[in-house]
Amino acid sequence: MSQSVEFTIKGAPVRVTPIQTGTITIKRCHHTCCLPERAPMTARFAAILADRRWADPLPIWTFMIEHPEGIFIVDAGATPDFNDDASWTHDPGAGKLLRSFLRIDVGERETLPAQIDALGIPAADVSAVVLTHQHIDHTASVPAFEHADTWTTEAEDRAAAQTGSCPWRWRWRTDQTRIRHIDNEGIEPAGATRGLRATVDLVADGSLRAIHTPGHTPGSVSVALATDQVEIWFTGDTSFTADTMNRRLQLLAYTPTCPQCGGFTDTSMVEACSCRRTTGTTPNVSRRQWRDGLELDRHNSRGERSVVGRAEQNGLE
């Protein structure tokens, strides 16, 4: 588990804890986007299946936000059930297909519920789980939070067959649990930045928001946390590594050389400028890759602008 990072909101403490729930390994073709995005999805998927090479393992990140108004989880990570044939009896074909191009390595003690329990926080204390999207490495522990609201989008529900999300694996909930939809309950801001759609305030003071940001999947969601020190965006699979970011579209840019403080402070998975500049975080980029990406951005952009990271326009599958 990574070290927690502490901030304040109107002087009250808020803590962000990155929690790694094992690793995922994908094919090299998938990792490097071996076919251009303009290629038909069927062709891209066929190329991934045909590739016999595997990339290096990637961490599966989730995040716990301890806010003055409650405890919030961003993504639910992976569990060992992925590798258990018995867990696929509802759809054995889906299990065989997914495991032909995805490898997940996670132990029982690495699951999200086990790790927050080790921190003294029972699953019953979690107010809400926000899914950046419904891929299998982001949803596995959702059933453990049976008393929490689970936020997703109707757009993501409709795209389940297209994205291979297998919702039946995580939707076996109690009658008291609500699965809520940002694009149904949220408000679309007037004059919003392109790609930012319906928004839900998760807390009364407006400092924690869930936003429909289609890109990686049609129903992708970003979570924005505004603290006294910095605004943090949790974007969920914007890119596999910093090296594969599409800089022409500026999917994830910053103010890397801050004119006030001259740089960033490296605080685990959260990269924060010490004088309240905007930053971002993405669960599938490792700490070292993320830091390398910041250094590259600092060299290239010269601190001229700050753009919040998001999955908009990306279309990565």
C-alpha positions in Angstrom: 0.0 0.0 0.0 1.3 3.5 -0.8 1.6 6.2 1.7 -1.4 8.4 2.4 -1.2 12.0 1.4 -2.9 14.6 3.6 -4.6 17.8 2.5 -7.1 20.2 3.9 -10.5 21.5 2.7 -11.4 24.8 4.4 -8.9 23.8 7.0 -10.4 20.4 7.7 -8.2 17.3 7.1 -8.7 15.1 4.1 -6.6 12.1 3.3 -6.0 10.3 -0.1 -4.7 6.8 0.0 -3.6 5.0 -3.2 -4.2 1.3 -2.8 -2.7 -1.2 -5.2 -4.8 -4.3 -5.7 -2.4 -6.6 -7.5 -1.2 -6.3 -11.1 -2.6 -6.7 -14.6 -0.6 -7.9 -17.6 -1.8 -7.2 -21.1 -0.5 -8.1 -24.6 2.2 -5.8 -26.0 -0.1 -5.0 -29.0 -2.7 -3.7 -26.5 -0.1 -1.9 -24.4 1.4 0.0 -27.4 -1.7 0.5 -29.4 -0.1 -1.4 -32.3 -3.0 -0.4 -34.7 -4.0 3.2 -35.0 -7.2 4.3 -33.3 -8.8 4.9 -36.6 -8.7 1.1 -37.3 -11.9 -0.8 -36.7 -12.3 -2.1 -33.2 -12.7 -5.6 -34.5 -9.3 -5.4 -36.2 -7.6 -4.0 -33.2 -9.1 -6.7 -30.9 -8.1 -9.4 -33.4 -4.5 -8.1 -33.4 -4.4 -8.2 -29.6 -5.7 -11.8 -29.5 -3.2 -12.9 -32.1 -0.2 -11.3 -30.2 1.7 -13.9 -28.2 3.9 -11.3 -26.5 3.1 -9.9 -23.0 4.0 -6.5 -21.7 5.3 -5.9 -18.2 2.7 -6.1 -15.4 0.9 -2.8 -14.5 -0.3 -1.9 -11.0 -4.1 -2.0 -10.4 -4.8 1.2 -8.4 -7.8 2.2 -6.4 -8.1 5.2 -4.2 -9.6 5.9 -0.8 -10.6 9.5 0.0 -11.3 10.2 3.7 -13.3 13.4 3.4 -14.9 15.4 6.3 -18.3 14.3 4.9 -17.5 10.6 4.5 -15.2 7.9 3.1 -15.2 7.5 -0.7 -13.6 4.9 -2.9 -12.5 5.4 -6.5 -12.6 2.1 -8.3 -12.8 -1.3 -6.7 -9.8 -3.1 -8.1 -9.3 -6.8 -8.7 -9.8 -10.0 -6.7 -8.5 -13.6 -7.0 -11.9 -14.7 -8.3 -10.7 -13.7 -11.8 -8.5 -16.8 -11.9 -11.2 -19.1 -10.4 -13.1 -21.1 -13.0 -16.0 -21.5 -10.6 -16.5 -17.7 -10.7 -17.2 -17.9 -14.4 -20.0 -20.5 -14.4 -22.5 -17.8 -15.4 -20.6 -17.2 -18.7 -17.6 -19.6 -19.1 -17.0 -18.2 -22.6 -16.4 -14.7 -21.3 -14.0 -16.0 -18.7 -12.0 -18.0 -21.3 -11.9 -15.0 -23.7 -10.9 -12.4 -21.1 -8.2 -14.6 -19.6 -6.7 -15.1 -23.1 -5.5 -11.5 -23.2 -5.5 -10.4 -19.6 -3.5 -11.8 -16.7 -4.4 -10.6 -13.1 -2.2 -11.4 -10.2 -3.7 -10.5 -6.8 -3.8 -12.2 -3.4 -6.7 -12.2 -0.9 -4.7 -9.8 1.4 -4.2 -7.4 -1.6 -7.9 -6.9 -2.2 -9.4 -3.5 -1.5 -11.7 -4.6 1.4 -8.8 -6.4 3.1 -6.4 -3.5 2.8 -8.8 -0.8 4.1 -9.8 -3.2 6.9 -6.1 -3.4 7.8 -6.2 0.4 8.1 -9.1 0.1 10.6 -11.8 1.1 8.2 -14.6 -1.5 7.7 -16.3 -1.7 4.3 -19.6 -0.7 6.0 -18.2 2.8 6.8 -17.7 3.6 3.1 -20.3 6.2 1.8 -19.9 5.6 -1.9 -17.9 3.8 -4.5 -17.3 5.7 -7.8 -16.4 3.6 -10.8 -14.3 5.3 -13.4 -15.5 2.6 -15.8 -16.8 -1.0 -15.5 -13.8 -3.0 -16.7 -13.1 -6.1 -14.7 -10.0 -4.7 -12.9 -12.0 -1.8 -11.6 -15.2 -3.4 -10.3 -14.3 -6.7 -8.6 -14.7 -5.6 -4.9 -17.9 -3.7 -5.4 -20.1 -6.4 -3.7 -18.1 -5.9 -0.5 -19.5 -2.4 -0.1 -23.1 -3.5 0.1 -24.2 -0.4 2.1 -22.5 2.1 -0.1 -23.9 3.8 -3.2 -22.2 2.8 -6.4 -21.8 5.6 -8.9 -21.5 4.8 -12.6 -23.3 5.9 -15.8 -26.2 4.6 -17.9 -23.9 5.1 -20.9 -21.5 2.5 -19.3 -24.4 0.1 -18.7 -25.5 0.3 -22.3 -22.0 -0.3 -23.5 -21.4 -3.4 -21.3 -21.4 -5.9 -24.2 -19.1 -3.6 -26.3 -16.6 -3.1 -23.5 -16.6 -6.6 -22.0 -17.4 -5.4 -18.5 -19.3 -8.5 -17.3 -21.6 -6.5 -14.9 -23.1 -9.8 -13.6 -19.9 -10.3 -11.7 -20.4 -7.3 -9.4 -24.1 -6.4 -9.4 -25.2 -9.1 -7.0 -26.1 -6.6 -4.3 -28.6 -6.2 -1.5 -32.0 -4.6 -2.0 -30.8 -1.6 0.1 -27.9 -0.8 -2.1 -28.3 1.7 -4.9 -26.5 1.7 -8.2 -26.7 5.4 -9.2 -26.1 7.0 -12.6 -24.2 10.3 -13.0 -25.6 10.9 -16.4 -29.1 10.5 -15.1 -28.9 12.3 -11.7 -26.2 14.8 -12.6 -26.3 18.4 -13.9 -24.5 19.3 -17.1 -22.8 22.6 -16.5 -23.5 25.4 -18.9 -20.5 26.2 -21.1 -18.6 23.2 -19.8 -15.3 22.2 -21.2 -15.6 19.9 -24.2 -15.8 16.3 -22.9 -17.0 17.2 -19.4 -20.7 16.2 -19.1 -23.1 15.5 -16.3 -21.7 16.3 -12.8 -22.8 15.0 -9.4 -21.6 16.6 -6.1 -20.7 13.7 -3.8 -20.5 16.0 -0.8 -22.5 19.1 0.3 -19.6 21.5 0.1 -18.9 20.7 -3.6 -15.3 19.7 -3.1 -15.7 16.2 -4.4 -17.4 15.7 -7.7 -18.1 12.7 -10.1 -18.2 13.8 -13.8 -19.2 11.8 -16.9 -16.1 12.1 -19.2 -16.6 9.7 -22.1 -13.3 8.5 -23.7 -11.7 5.3 -22.5 -15.2 3.9 -22.6 -18.5 5.6 -23.5 -19.5 5.9 -19.8 -16.1 6.8 -18.3 -16.2 8.9 -15.2 -13.6 11.2 -13.6 -13.5 12.2 -9.9 -12.4 15.7 -9.0 -11.2 16.6 -5.5 -10.7 20.3 -4.7 -8.5 20.8 -1.6 -6.9 24.0 -0.2 -3.6 22.9 -1.7 -4.4 21.4 -5.1 -7.1 20.0 -7.3 -6.7 16.3 -7.9 -8.4 14.4 -10.8 -8.8 10.7 -10.7 -9.3 9.7 -14.4 -9.0 5.9 -14.6 -6.9 4.4 -17.4 -6.2 7.6 -19.4 -3.1 5.8 -20.5 -1.2 2.7 -19.7 2.1 4.6 -19.1 3.2 8.2 -19.4 5.2 7.3 -22.5 2.1 6.4 -24.4 0.2 9.6 -23.7 -0.9 11.4 -26.9 0.7 14.8 -26.3 -0.8 16.3 -29.5 -4.2 16.0 -27.8 -2.7 17.1 -24.5 -4.7 14.4 -22.7 -2.8 15.0 -19.5 -0.8 18.2 -19.2 0.1 20.3 -16.2 1.9 23.5 -15.2 5.0 21.4 -14.6 7.4 24.3 -13.8 5.4 26.4 -11.4 6.5 30.1 -11.5 5.8 30.4 -7.8 7.4 27.3 -6.3 9.5 26.0 -9.3 8.3 22.5 -9.4 6.4 19.6 -7.8 6.5 17.6 -4.6 6.6 13.9 -5.1 3.9 12.5 -2.8 3.4 8.8 -3.7 0.8 8.5 -6.5 -0.3 12.1 -6.1 1.8 14.7 -7.7 1.1 18.1 -6.2 2.5 21.5 -6.8 3.2 23.2 -3.4 1.3 26.4 -4.4 -2.0 24.9 -5.4 -1.6 24.2 -9.1 -3.8 21.6 -10.8 -2.6 18.0 -11.0 -4.0 14.7 -12.0 -3.7 11.0 -11.2 -4.5 7.8 -13.2 -4.7 4.4 -11.6 -2.9 2.4 -14.3 0.3 4.5 -14.5 3.0 3.4 -12.0 4.7 5.9 -9.7 8.0 5.8 -11.6 6.3 6.1 -15.0 4.2 8.9 -13.7 7.1 10.8 -12.3 9.0 10.4 -15.6 6.0 11.8 -17.4 6.0 14.9 -15.2 9.7 15.5 -15.8 9.1 15.2 -19.6 6.2 17.6 -19.4 8.2 20.0 -17.3 10.8 20.1 -20.0 8.4 20.5 -22.9 5.6 22.8 -21.7 7.7 25.3 -19.7 4.9 25.9 -17.3 2.8 27.8 -19.8 -0.6 26.2 -19.1 -2.4 23.7 -16.9 -4.9 21.2 -18.3 -6.6 18.7 -16.1 -6.0 15.1 -17.0 -9.0 13.2 -18.4 -10.0 10.4 -20.7 -11.8 12.7 -23.2 -11.1 12.1 -26.9 -8.9 9.1 -26.2 -10.9 6.1 -27.3 -8.3 3.7 -25.9 -9.8 0.2 -25.3 
